[in-house]
Amino acid sequence: MMTDRNGPEAGARGVKPRVLVLANQKGGVGKTTTAINLGTALAAIGERVLIIDLDPQGNASTGLGIDRKNRQTSTYHVLAGEASLEESITETVVPGLSVAPSTLDLLGIELEIANERNRAHRLRSAIQELSGAEVSEPFTYILIDCPPSLNLLTINALTAADAVLVPLQCEFFALEGLSQLLKTVEQVRSALNPELTIHGVVLTMFDPRNNLSGQVVADVRQFMGTKVYETMIPRNVRVSEAPSHGKPVLLYDLKCAGSQAYLRLASEVIQRERALRAA
């Protein structure tokens, strides 16, 4: 029997996974790529991981090889109250990694539940129900991939999460986008989820040949201090190619620089989790 890294033995009722939301109000920062490959890397080192795809574009689902015709039960049905989160879960080709896929139906969910009293807590309730179920191998990590905007989907993710992992592209306006996200996190913490914290900031698409990348790294580390992970994700063509093959880059090319960086990031996330539990 597998032992849950967070403490209780697998098979126990009520094992609570750590819920990390990957969020950035700016698009094109490597958020979905990080969700897919961090999830794969965590699974590779023995964690049981669920990726919840909350982006109507469904890129995380596609990048994990889940064909659109195989998404009969999606996160739309979960938020609409038509299915449980457990019913939406689909296994991927990566051992230990599953996904709750997304469809374009999510585009309309905000209007459908806008007048519901529990509209911001739909995902949180679904995760609590999943965690309370008695299963042989419970998830130890849940990663939520958000759309690149502040809407009800993102609010649901932040309300459900223990902590926020922020992918940040090494480009000129990076800090501006980060400041906006930090304000949003503070608003959610004040109104909906007082336990929400910033887990860390991961710098993506780093190019050591580009002087601007180096300056952005220095600025972000000065602004956020130890919240910035030591691991930086390099700009890497193999990382860009992998989604078109429906694979995480760790399956597409394990030895490439991008794969190795995501393995280091997973190790760093685990180390921070251990430090939190020891505190």
N, C-alpha and C positions, 0 to 999 in steps of 0.2 A: 504493500500500500504506500502511495506517495505521501510524503509529509509536507504540509503547507509551510512555506518559509516564514509566514507571518505568525506561526505558533501552532494552532490546533491541527489535529490529524485530519487528512482528507476524509470525507464521509461524515464529518460532524455537521450537525445542523447549525446554521447561522455563521459560518465562516465569512468574514468580511474582507473582500478584496480591497486593495488600495486603488483608488480611482483618480487617475491623472487626466486632465483635459489639455489637449494641445490646441492653443488658441493664439490667434493674432488677427487683428482686424484688417491687416493688410494682406492682399493676395500675393502669390508667387514667392513665398518665403521658405518653402520646403516643409510646410506643415504636414501635409498628407504623406509626403515621402518619409518624413521623420516618424509619423505614426506607424506606417507599414514596417519600416526597417528597425525601429526601436522595439516594436512588438515582436518581430521575428528574432531579434538578438536576445531579448528577454526569454523567449521560448527556448532558444538554443542553449541557454545556461540553466534550464530546468524549471522556469516559471510556467504557470498556466495563464495564458493571456487571452483576453477578449478585446477586440477593437470594435467600438461602436461608431458606425459611420453616420454622422449627422449632417453631412454636406449633401444637398440635393443632387449635386453633380455625380456623386457616388464614386469618386476617383479612388478612394481607399479600397472599396469593394472590387473595382476593376483591377487595380494594381495587385490584388491578392488572388486574381484569377476567377472571380465569381461572375459568371455570365449574367447579363441582365435578365434573361429568361428564367434564371434560377433564383430569382429574388421575389418569390410569391409572397413571403412574409418579411416585411422590412421594418426599419425603425419608424416609418410612417405609421404602420399599424400599431406599433407599441405606443407612440405618443397619442394616437387617436383613441386608444383604449380598446382596440379591436383584437389585440393579441398580447401575450406576455413576452417579455424580453427573451425568455428561454425558447419560446416558439420561433423566434426570428433568427436564432443563432445557426450559423452555417460553418462547418469545418473547412479549413483551408488545406493546401498541400503541405503546410508547415506543421509538423507534430507539435501539439501543445498550443497552437494559435487558432482561434476562431474569430469570426466576424459577424456582427449584426449589420447586414447590408442596408444600403440606402437606395432609394429610387427618386425620380423626379416628383413623385406625389408629395414629397416633403415641402415642396414650394408652396403648397396650399395649407399646410398645417397651422400656420400662424392665424389665419382667418378663421379656421374651423374651431380652434380652442381659445380664441382671444377673450371670450366672455366667461370662460370657466374660472372658478375661484382658484383651482389648483394648477393653473396653466404653466407656472414656472417650476412646478415640482413633479411633473409627469415622469421625467426620466429618473429622478431620484427615487420615486416610489417603485418604478420598474426594477431598478438595481437592488433596492432593499428586498423586494420579493424574490429576486433571483438568489440573493445572498442567503435568504432564509430557507431556501429549498435544500433538501437532503440529497446530495449528489456524491458520486464516488470520487470525483476529482474536481473540487471547486476551483474557480479562477482565483489566482493570487494578485493579478493586475488587470484593471480595466483601463484602456486608453480610449479617450473620446476625441474623434476628429471633427472639428467644427467648420462651418462655412466661414469664409473670410469677411465677416460682417458682424455687427452687433444686432442680433435679432432674437426672437424668442427661442430659437434653437440653441444659440450660444448661451443665453440666459439659463436654459434648462441644463446645459452641460456644466456651467459654472456652479449652479445650485447643487448639482449631484456630486461634484468633485471634492476630493480631499485637497488637491493642490493643482496648480497650473504649471505646465511646462511650455515655455515660450520659444518657438523657433524664430530666429531673427537673422535675416539676410544681411551679409556684410556689404551694405550699400549706404548711400549718402543720407537718406531719410530714415534710417533705422531707428534712431533714438526718438524721433517724433512719433512714430507708430508705437513704440514701446511705452511712451508716456501716456498715450491714449488708452492703451490696454490696462496699464496699472490703475488708471482712474476707474475704469470699468470694473476691475477686480475689487477695488475698494468699495464701490457702490453695491456690488453683489454681496460682499462681506457684511456691509452695514445693514442691508435690507433682507437678505435671503439666506445667507450661509456664513455665519460668523466664524466657522472653523477653516474657511478657505485660506490657503497660503500660496506663495510663489515657490514652487519646487526648484525651478532654475531656468536659466536662459541658455539656449544652445545656439551658437553662432553657426550659420549654414552658408553654403556656397562661398567658402573662403578660398581666395586665390592669393597665395603668397607672393606672386609676381606683381600684384596690383597694390600700389602704395595706399590707395583709398581703403582697401580691405584692412590693412594693418592699422590705419588710423581709426576706423570704425571699431575694431577690436579693442584698441586702447581706450576709446571713449566709453564704450559699453562697460568695460571692466571697471573704469573709474566711477561710472554712474551706479552700477549694480553690485560692485564688489564681489564677494564670494558666492553670490547667487548665480554668477555665470559659470557654467561648467568648464572645466579645463579642456575637455574634448571639443574640437571644432570640426565640422563636417566640410570637407573640401569640395570645391567644384569638380565634378567627376563625371565623365561621359557615360560610364557604366551605370551610375545611379540614374541618369536621365533615360537610358535605354530600357532599363529593367521593367518599368510599368507596361510598356507596349507588348511585353512578353507575358504579362499577367503574373509576374514573379517579383518578390522582394529582391533587392540587389544581392543579399547574402546567398540566395539560391542561384541567381544569375551569374555572379562572379564573386565567390567568397574572398578571393585574394586581392581584389582591387582596393584602392585606398578608401573608397566610400564604405565598403563593407567592414573593413577593419575599424574605421572611425565609429560606426554604429555599434560594434561590439564593445569598444571602449566606453561609449556613452552609456550603454546598458549596464556595464560594470560600475560606472560612476553613479548612476541612478540607484542601484542596489546599495552601494556604499552610503549614500545619503539617507536611504531608508533605514539602514542599520543604525546610523548615527541618531536619527530621529527616535527610534525605539529605545535606544540606550539613554537618551536624555531624560 
